[in-house]
């Protein structure tokens, strides 16, 4: 598994909506199976803190992250700051009562995982949500800061991925199967959102765009459909593009609005968020009239893809205002 560098406040991964829907589907399947077998779906408090090694990473972290956020504590026996941080995380895992699971990984015994996550020093804390990794913080942070980070993680997991955590029962035997907690009934637009995900899977970006527009025509404020539409439209625009030709045209024509717009789309799809924003802001400075307005509008569309609460978007908005005025 190759972790992705993600921001909780603005997931840039263009598969975020797809991952969210897949996580919801898997959670529904787990609940249905539990109901079929008559299981209660509860876990013991002891199951909220687990030791994980490379052999168990797939099942204990990746698969489990489709049901509940998994916070990873990278530590070592010789690390003094780890000895300060780990007890705090363990206590909070129990206190949060199933909102996340804490996975402890000894870096000395699991060097490969340490390398895959690109860890330079410990303690280091990551989270995995719906199979996607994101860094939380490094070092023995103050408890208030840790709580704020965990609160944000829990909120994002629920709002973006539909993960509301696990049911915890002190009377449950440790080691019982981990199953998703009961969640809200399906929303009125879930079938349309699922249709959009299937269209994305099939490479039918036009179909995904239409499915998201169908949701927004009835529910203009639907945040999942807004994000999905912005991402599907971006993928539709870059489909079939020759990256070398697009970048060559942009390099040879720095004041060509359409050339820069096309290159910025590729920048964002490639995960180069700052490059995409910077390119378009520079083009705003070089252009005027309709060209400038086209660049500005595309930049606003890319802000939607990244997420309005991402700090990179806030910085780019300020830079855009300076370029315009």
N, C-alpha and C positions, 0 to 999 in steps of 0.2 A: 504494500500500500504506500502510495506517495502522497503525503499530506499536502493540502493546499493552504496557501497563505491567505487567510480570510479575515474580514472585519465583521464582527457581530452586528454592527449598526448598518452595514450596507454590503450584503453579500454580493460580490462581483461575479461569482461563478454563474455563467449563463445557463447552467443546468439546475439552478436553485429551485425554480418552480417545479421542474420535473422531479427533483429529489424530494421536495415537500409532498407532492402528490403520492409518490411511491412510498414514502414513510407512512402517510395516512392509510394507504391501502394495506400495507403490511401490518399496521396496528389493528385495523379492522379484521384482518384475517386471523391475527393472534387472539383477538377477543372472541371471534366466532368459534375458533377451535376450542378455546377454553370453555365456552358455553356448551359446546357439543359434548365435551368430556366431563362437564359438571364441575370444572375447576373454579376456584374462587379468584385466582389471579393475584393473590397477595404474596408479598415477600417478607422475610424477616428483616429487622433492623440490621442484623449482622451481614446481610447480603448487600448492604449499601456501600460497603468498603471492601474491595477485593484486591488481591495481588494478581498481577497479570504478567505473563512472560511472552516471548515471541511465538511460542507454539499456540498459545491461547488467545492471541491478539484478535484474530479473525472473529472468533465466536464471542469472546468476552467483551470486546470493544466495538468492532465494526457492526456486527449483527445486532448487538444490544442497543447501539445508538439509533436504530430505527424505531425503538420503543421509548427510549429515555435518553436525555443528554448524558454523556459519559465524560467526566472531568478526569484528566490524567495528571498524576503527580509523579514527575520524574525525580528520583532521589537516589542517594547512596548512603551507606552506613557511615562513611567518613565525613560526610557533609554536615557541618554544624548548623548552618541556616536551614537545612532540610529538617533537622530535628526540632526546630522552632515552628516551621510551617506545617509539617505533616499532621501533628496533633490537632491543629486548628482546622485543617481541611476535613479530617476525620470527624471531628465534633460537628462541623457544619453539615456534613453529609447526612448525619443522623437528624440534626435539627431541621433540615429542609424536607425531611420526611418523604423521600421518594421523588423529589423534583429533579434530582440527578443522582448518578452513581459515581463513586470515586474509585478509579483504577490506579493502583500504585505500581510503578515500574522501577525496578532497581537497575540503574544504568550500567553498573558493573557487570551484571549478569545478562544484560540485553543490549549489547552495543549496537546491533543492527537497527533496532528501533530508535535509539538515540540518533544515529546517523540519518535515518529516514526523516526524522522530524527536524533535522538541522540544528540540534541543540548544541550551543556553545558553552553553556554553563548551567549549573543546577543550584538550587531547585528551579525547575521550569514547569509551568502548568499550562496544559492545553485542554481543549475540549473537542469532542467528536460528536457531531449532530447529523443524523441521517447519513452517516458514512463520510461526512466531510469534516476535515480537521481545521481548527482555528486556534491561534495562540491566545492565551489569556494574559499571563504576566510571568515575569521571571524574578526570582529572589523572594525573600521572606517579607512579603508585603504586609502592611497593617491590616488588621481584621476588618476595619471599616471599608477599606478599599476592596478587599476580597469579597465581602458581602455585596457591595455595589456591582462588582463584576458578575457574581453569581446571579444576582437578581436580573441583570441584563440578559445573561445567558438563558435563564429560565423563560424570560419574556419572549426572546427571539425564537426559542425552540417551540413555544406554544403558538405564536402568531405566524411564524413562517412555515413550520413543519408539522403543526398539529400535535405536538408531543406534550402531554400534560403530566407525565411522570408515572410512577408506580404506586400501587396501593400497598401500604406497609401495615403489617399486623404483628404485634409482639408475640402472638401465640403461634405464628407460623414457624415451622421447622426451618432452620438455615439450610440453604441449598435447594429450596423448592424452585420449580421452573419460573423464570422471570417472564411475566406477561404484562402487557400494557394496561394502564388504568382505564376505567370507563371514561369515555369522552363524550362530547356533545353530539346530539344527533346530526346526521348529514344535513348540510345546508341546501337550500333550494337550487344552487348553481353548481353543486359538486359534480353532477354528471357532465355539465358543459366544461368545467375545468379539467375533468378527467379526459374528455374528448380532445382537449387542447394538448394534453400531455401525450396522448397516443399519436396525435398528428406530429408532434415534435419527434417522437421516437421513430416515426416513419419518414422523417425528413420532409414532411408536408408542412412547410412553414406558413404557406398561405392558408391552409386549413386551420392551423393553430391561431393565426391572426384573427380569422373570422370567428373562431370559437370564443376567444377572449373578448372580441367586440360584441358578440351576442350577450355575454354576461354584463358588460358595461352599458349596453343599451337599456337594460332593466335596472342595473345597480351601478350607477356611475362612480360611486365611492368605493367599490370593491378593490381593496389594495392588492390582493393576490392577482386579480385579472389585470390591473394596471401594470404591475411588474412583469407579468407574463407577456402582455401585449408588447411592451417596450423591448423585451428580450427577443420575442419571436420576430418582430419587425427588423431588428438588427440582424438576426441570423438570416432572414430572408434577403436582406440587402447584400450581404457578403457572399451568399450562395453562388457558386460558380465564378467568383472573382479570381483573377490571377494576382496573387499577392505581389509578385515581382513587378508586374506591369503597373499595378496601382501605386506602389511605392516609388517606382521610377517616375511616373507622371507627377507625383506630388513633389519629388525632389527637384524636378526640372521646371516646375511651375508653382513657385511658392505663393503666388497671389491668385492662383486659380481656385476659386471657392469649391467647386465640385470635386476637384482632385484632392484637395485637403480633407474634405468631408469623407470621401471614400477611404482615404488612408486612416483617418481617425476611427472609422468603424472597425477596420482591421486591427488597429492598436487596441481597441477595447476588447474585441473578441479574443485577442492574444493575452489579455490580462494586464496590458500596459496602460493603466488608467490615467496616470499623470501625463503620459505622453499624448494620449488622445485629447485630454482637456487642454494641455499646453499648445498643441498643434492648432486647435480651433480658436483659442484665444489669440494666438499670434496672427491667425488669418483674419480675425475680426479687426485687428489693428491695421491690416494691409488693405482691406476692402471697404466698400461703401455701397449704399443703396440696397438693391435687391440681393446682391451677393452677400453683403454683410448680414442682412436679415436671415438669409438661408443658413449661413454658418451659425448664427446665434440660435436659431430654432433647432438645428441639429444638436448643438451643445446641450440645450435644455432637454432634448430627448435622451441624450446619453446620461444626463443627471438622473433621469427616471430609472434607467437601467441599473445604475450603481446604487441608488437609494439616497433620498434627500437628506438623511441624517448621517451619511458618511462624511467624516471630516474633510476628505478630499473634495467632495462636492461643495462644502461650505467655502473652502479656500478658493476653488475655481469660480464660484459665484462672485466672490469679492474681486477676483482678478478680472472677470468679465465686466463687472461694473466699472472698474478703472479703465478698461479698454474702450468701453462705450462712451464714457463721460469724462 
